[in-house]
Amino acid sequence: QVQLVESGGGLVQAGDSLRLSCIASGRTYSAYTTAWFRQAPGKEREFVAAMSSNGASTRYGDSVKGRFTISKDNAKNTVFLEMNRLEPEDTAVYYCAEGAGYLAFKHLQNRYNSWGQGTQVTVSS
């Protein structure tokens, strides 16, 4: 199973930007899909963004479209989530997830079998 480690979370003010990183290790396949999910206190885990490893397919959750961008550096086994114009409603623990292959239905949690431990993002008003 792939190990995923997120970093880059923190406390920011509304309107600020933040970039999260997810570093993967232990991968035994070449094609994969990486996603970001988030979970706010008292709420269910929510899909944020996903990207296939060949960069041909991306998907975003409706609440972050136009503000967040997912990108990757395959040489560094790292996927990024650039978050702009942050809002207090973006406050959550952000999780990185990965599944083998170019996944359809990227927004579904059960498509992914490897998860990171999460990084906290707090946006103050």
ChimeraX attribute file (.defattr): number of C-alpha atoms within 10 A of each C-alpha:
attribute: neighborCount
match mode: 1-to-1
recipient: residues
	/A:1	12
	/A:2	17
	/A:3	16
	/A:4	23
	/A:5	18
	/A:6	23
	/A:7	19
	/A:8	15
	/A:9	18
	/A:10	14
	/A:11	13
	/A:12	18
	/A:13	14
	/A:14	17
	/A:15	14
	/A:16	14
	/A:17	16
	/A:18	17
	/A:19	16
	/A:20	21
	/A:21	21
	/A:22	25
	/A:23	17
	/A:24	22
	/A:25	13
	/A:26	9
	/A:27	15
	/A:28	9
	/A:29	10
	/A:30	9
	/A:31	14
	/A:32	17
	/A:33	23
	/A:34	30
	/A:35	30
	/A:36	28
	/A:37	22
	/A:38	22
	/A:39	19
	/A:40	17
	/A:41	9
	/A:42	6
	/A:43	9
	/A:44	9
	/A:45	16
	/A:46	19
	/A:47	23
	/A:48	25
	/A:49	25
	/A:50	29
	/A:51	24
	/A:52	24
	/A:53	22
	/A:54	13
	/A:55	14
	/A:56	8
	/A:57	14
	/A:58	17
	/A:59	18
	/A:60	21
	/A:61	15
	/A:62	10
	/A:63	13
	/A:64	17
	/A:65	12
	/A:66	11
	/A:67	13
	/A:68	21
	/A:69	19
	/A:70	23
	/A:71	20
	/A:72	19
	/A:73	11
	/A:74	12
	/A:75	6
	/A:76	10
	/A:77	14
	/A:78	18
	/A:79	24
	/A:80	22
	/A:81	23
	/A:82	15
	/A:83	20
	/A:84	17
	/A:85	15
	/A:86	23
	/A:87	18
	/A:88	15
	/A:89	13
	/A:90	20
	/A:91	20
	/A:92	22
	/A:93	18
	/A:94	28
	/A:95	26
	/A:96	31
	/A:97	27
	/A:98	27
	/A:99	23
	/A:100	20
	/A:101	14
	/A:102	18
	/A:103	20
	/A:104	11
	/A:105	11
	/A:106	23
	/A:107	20
	/A:108	13
	/A:109	18
	/A:110	9
	/A:111	17
	/A:112	19
	/A:113	12
	/A:114	16
	/A:115	22
	/A:116	20
	/A:117	14
	/A:118	22
	/A:119	21
	/A:120	19
	/A:121	22
	/A:122	21
	/A:123	20
	/A:124	16
	/A:125	11
